[in-house]
Amino acid sequence: MYKLKVAFLVLGYLSAVGQSMRFDLKSGDTKCMSEDIKTNAMTVGKYSVVNPNEEFPVPDTHKITVRVTSPYGSNYHSGEHVESGNFAFTAAENGNYMACFWAPDHKPPITLTVDFDWKSGVAAKDWSNVAKKGQVEAMEVELKKLYDTVKSIHDEMFYLREREEQMQRLNRDTTSKMASFGFFSLVFCLSVAAVQLWHLKTYFERKKLL
């Protein structure tokens, strides 16, 4: 039972770090996907436009433009007027990386179908090559997968703990600033009220109403 739980945990984690999908893209539209990737994590992706007629080459109307960018806007991959492509890089920044697909405008409008596979971390490794290079048994490869998965989970826990500490510091700083702002606002309001009272008193004394 314990082994079964571990297996479900590993499978759940692997599904979280990789996504394979097929989506429709109308001409003139843009569709973006994001992936939360940690620093120094490997990520690989491939995409292709589904050929509406497999007996002929993909028509120009079914070619797309692709951009993959970092959280700070750095360009990691670009493809202009392509029917397929792939990318691979090691993340230099923490955060959400964006993959955007754009289909050129066309009259009459058409709908393209795109296959997209994006994997990060443990899921991005080519384990078949690992097995060939090391000439290891299948069980050893599975153990390597499990080790890397546990290490990724461990790193993810520290990353989340660091993010939590950053949020706590931000909350404390915000609370301190709001308290200071509230204090100075109160002092300002009391000062204005005192000046108004002094002005009214002076006015009434000049008019001999007091």
C-alpha positions in Angstrom: 0.0 0.0 0.0 2.9 2.4 0.8 4.6 1.6 -2.5 1.3 2.4 -4.3 1.0 5.8 -2.6 4.6 6.6 -3.5 3.9 5.6 -7.1 0.8 7.9 -7.2 2.8 10.7 -5.7 5.6 10.4 -8.4 3.1 10.1 -11.2 1.2 13.1 -9.9 4.4 15.2 -9.8 5.5 14.1 -13.3 2.1 15.1 -14.7 2.5 18.5 -13.0 5.9 19.3 -14.7 4.8 18.3 -18.2 1.9 19.1 -20.4 0.9 17.6 -23.7 -2.2 19.1 -25.5 -3.9 19.7 -28.8 -5.7 23.1 -29.3 -7.5 25.1 -32.0 -6.2 28.4 -33.2 -8.3 30.7 -35.4 -6.6 32.8 -38.0 -5.6 36.3 -36.7 -5.7 35.0 -33.1 -3.0 34.5 -30.5 -3.0 31.8 -27.8 -0.5 31.6 -25.0 0.4 28.8 -22.5 2.5 29.3 -19.3 4.7 27.0 -17.4 6.1 27.7 -13.9 9.8 26.8 -14.1 12.5 27.1 -11.4 16.0 28.4 -11.9 18.4 25.8 -13.5 15.5 23.5 -14.4 15.7 21.9 -17.9 12.7 22.4 -20.2 11.9 21.1 -23.6 9.0 21.6 -26.0 7.8 20.6 -29.5 4.9 21.8 -31.6 3.4 21.0 -34.9 0.4 22.1 -37.0 -1.9 19.2 -37.8 -2.1 18.8 -41.6 -5.7 19.1 -42.8 -4.9 16.9 -45.8 -2.1 14.4 -45.2 -1.8 13.7 -48.9 -0.4 17.2 -49.5 2.2 19.4 -47.8 1.0 21.8 -45.1 -0.4 24.9 -46.9 1.0 28.3 -46.1 -2.3 29.3 -44.5 -1.6 26.7 -41.8 1.8 28.1 -40.8 2.2 29.9 -37.5 4.6 32.2 -35.5 5.8 31.0 -32.1 7.5 32.8 -29.3 8.8 31.5 -26.0 9.7 34.1 -23.4 10.9 34.3 -19.8 9.1 36.0 -16.9 11.2 39.1 -17.6 10.6 39.1 -21.4 13.8 37.4 -22.5 13.3 35.5 -25.8 14.2 31.8 -25.6 12.7 30.6 -28.9 11.1 32.1 -32.0 9.7 30.6 -35.1 8.4 32.6 -38.1 5.8 31.1 -40.5 6.6 27.5 -39.5 4.5 24.3 -39.4 6.6 22.7 -36.6 9.5 23.3 -34.3 11.1 22.5 -31.0 13.0 24.3 -28.2 15.1 23.3 -25.2 16.8 25.5 -22.6 17.8 25.7 -19.0 15.8 28.3 -17.1 17.9 31.3 -15.8 15.0 32.8 -13.8 12.2 31.6 -11.5 8.6 32.2 -12.7 6.1 31.7 -15.5 7.5 31.1 -18.9 5.2 31.9 -21.8 4.8 30.1 -25.1 2.6 32.1 -27.5 1.3 30.9 -30.9 0.0 33.3 -33.5 -1.9 32.4 -36.8 -1.8 35.1 -39.6 -5.1 36.7 -40.6 -6.9 35.0 -43.4 -10.1 35.6 -45.4 -12.2 33.6 -45.0 -11.3 32.8 -41.4 -9.8 29.3 -40.9 -9.1 27.2 -37.8 -5.7 25.5 -37.3 -5.1 22.6 -34.9 -1.8 22.5 -33.1 -0.1 19.7 -31.1 2.0 21.0 -28.3 4.2 19.1 -25.8 6.0 21.0 -23.1 8.0 19.3 -20.3 10.1 20.6 -17.5 12.4 19.3 -14.7 12.5 15.5 -14.4 9.9 15.0 -17.2 12.3 16.8 -19.6 15.1 14.3 -19.4 15.5 11.7 -22.2 15.7 8.6 -20.1 16.1 6.3 -23.1 19.5 8.0 -23.8 20.4 7.6 -20.1 19.8 3.8 -20.4 21.8 3.6 -23.6 24.7 5.5 -22.4 25.0 3.8 -19.0 24.0 0.4 -20.3 22.0 0.0 -17.2 19.1 -2.2 -16.3 15.5 -1.0 -16.5 15.3 -1.0 -12.7 18.3 1.2 -12.4 16.8 3.7 -14.8 13.5 3.7 -12.8 15.6 4.3 -9.6 17.3 7.2 -11.3 13.9 8.6 -12.3 12.7 8.2 -8.7 15.8 9.8 -7.3 15.5 12.8 -9.6 11.8 13.2 -8.9 12.4 13.1 -5.1 15.2 15.7 -5.5 12.9 17.9 -7.6 10.2 17.7 -4.9 12.7 18.5 -2.2 14.0 21.5 -4.2 10.4 22.6 -4.8 9.6 22.5 -1.1 12.6 24.7 -0.4 11.6 27.1 -3.2 8.0 27.3 -1.8 9.4 27.9 1.7 11.5 30.7 0.3 8.5 32.2 -1.5 6.5 32.0 1.8 9.2 33.8 3.7 9.3 36.5 1.0 5.6 37.0 1.3 5.8 37.2 5.0 8.5 39.8 4.8 6.3 41.7 2.3 3.3 41.5 4.6 5.3 42.7 7.6 6.7 45.6 5.6 3.3 46.5 4.2 1.7 46.4 7.7 4.5 48.6 9.1 4.1 51.1 6.3 0.3 51.2 6.7 0.7 51.8 10.4 3.1 54.6 9.8 0.8 56.1 7.1 -2.2 55.8 9.5 -0.2 57.6 12.3 0.9 60.4 10.1 -2.6 60.8 8.7 -4.0 61.0 12.2 -1.4 63.6 13.1 -2.1 65.6 9.9 -5.9 65.5 10.5 -5.5 66.6 14.2 -3.2 69.5 13.0 -5.7 70.6 10.4 -8.5 70.5 13.0 -6.4 72.5 15.5 -5.6 75.2 12.8 -9.2 75.4 11.9 -10.3 75.9 15.5 -7.6 78.5 16.0 -8.7 80.3 12.8 -12.4 80.3 13.9 -11.6 81.5 17.4 -9.5 84.3 16.0 -12.2 85.3 13.5 -14.9 85.3 16.2 -12.7 87.4 18.5 -12.1 90.0 15.8 -15.8 90.1 15.1 -16.4 90.4 18.9 -18.7 87.4 18.8 -16.8 85.8 21.7 
